[in-house]
Every structure is written in C-alpha cells, then in structure tokens.
C-alpha cells in the first residue's frame, strides 16, 4: 500500500504540472483546475497551496487503494482513474451550487460543460497512466 500511496502522490503531482497544458487543449475556463476546485472553498484566493495539499492527499489515498485492490500497470491505472472520474462527475452539480468560483460567476456551470469534462478526462488519464506505471507489477 505504501508504494501505491507514493505512486499516487507522484501521479497527482504529474496531474498538477500538466494542468496548464490540459486547460489549453480542452478549453475549460482558464482559472478552472482541480487544485483550485479543492482549495478555493477553504482558502479563497490563496487556494493553490491548500488545493495542492488536498490533491496530493487524494492521490495518496487513491494510489494506496489501487494497490490494495491489486491494481497494476498503466492500463489498470487508466481504467481506475476514468472510472473514478465518471463516478464522481455527478458531484459537479453540488459544486455548481456551492463552490465560490461558481457563485461569483468566475466559472460557468460545470456539470453540463463538455470542455470541463474533456479536461477532466485528460487529467485523469495523466494521473491513471502515471499511477499505473509507478505502482508497479511486482
């Protein structure tokens, strides 16, 4: 499990590093990112460090569970990350109602936004492939 947790942290770091490219390619609102999604409700404008810490923590938990359930290799990592993306997507309706970036009008509605969904698919792919490669095959 520890190897999975470290792989998850590394995969979440890869995701955070790839966010600017993902925004350019998928075209969601320029301020939208998972780091901001997680951090803004708790830290407002200074959300980057808080959001990054939460993002890395989520990656560690996901990676540990991935290994615990026997996940190995990039294909399984990709499949697990995309399954999580699809399973959690309906929660964007809650984000649309409560997130400060939505309430202020900085972000458009998210749950119906195809560009945000495309961005999430791409970023989950980065995470999943990285996780699967680093979690190893034993």
N, C-alpha and C positions, 0 to 999 in steps of 0.2 A: 504493500500500500504506500509506503514511503516513496518508493520510486515513482509511482503514479502521481503522488502529490507534487513531487518536484517536476515531473513532466508536465503536469497541469499548470504549474506556475510559469514554466518556460513557454508553454503554448499560449497562455494568457498574455505574456509579455510580447510574444510574436504578434498576437492579435492587436494589442495596443499600438505597437510600432507600425502595423500595416493600416491602421485606421485612416490616416490621411489619403493613402492611395485608394482604399476602398470607397471613401467619400467621393473622390474624383471620378472613379469608374462607375459607381452605382448612381451617383447624383442625389443622395438624400440631402436634407437641409445641411448647409455647411457646418453648423455648430453641433449637429447630431453625432453622437458617438456613444458606445456602451459605457465608457468611462464617465461621460457626462450624465448619461441616463442613471447610473448608480450614485454618482457623487452629488449632483445638484440638489436633490431633496434634503441632504444632510448638511451640505456645506455652501450652498448658493454659488456665488461667482468664484469661490476658491475651491471648486469641486474636483479639480484634477488629482491632487494627492489622495483625497478620500476615495474618489471613484476608482483610482488605480489600485489602492489597497483592497477595496472590496472586490474588484475584478480579479486580482491575483488570488485572493482568498477563495473566490468561487472556482477559479481554475484548479486550485489545490484540491478542493473537495471533489470536483468533477473527476480529476485525474485519479485520486485515491479510489473512488467508487468504480471508475472504469477498470482499474487493475483488480480490485476486489471481485468484480463480476467476470474476470477473465479476459478483459479486453486486451487485444494485442494488435499491432500493425496499423498502418495508415488507413487501410480500408475500413477496419472496425472503428478506428478513431473518427474518421469522416462520417460514417453512418451514425455513430453515437451522438456526435455534435449536431448533425442535422435533425436527428430525432428529437433532441432537446429543444432545438430551435422551433420546430413545428409544434411540439407540446406546449411550449411557453408562449407562442405567438398570441393566443387569445388574451393573455395578460396585458397586452398593449392597450386593450380597451380601458383597463384600470389606469394605466399610465396616461392615456389621453385625458382622463378625468382629473387626475391628481398631481401630475408632475408639474413643477414650477415653470419649465420651459414651454409646456403646452398651455398652461394657464395664462402666461404672459403673451402668448401669440408668437413666440420666437420659433416654435416648431409647428408645422401643420399637423392635422390628425395623423397619427402613426399607424393605427391598426388597419387602415384602408389604403395606405401609401405603398404602392408597388416598389418604389425606389428604396424605401427603408427596408422592405422585405428582401429585396435583392442584395442590399448592403449586408443585412444580417446573414443571408445565405453565404455570401462570400467570406465574411469574417468568421463564421462558424466553420467554414471549410479550412481556412488558415489554422484555426485552433485545432480542429479534429485531426488533420493530417500531421501537424506538429506533435500533438499529443501521442498519436499512434506510433509515430516514428521514435519518439523518445521513451515511451513506456516500455518498448522492447518486446521481444518474443520469448525470452527465457530460453 
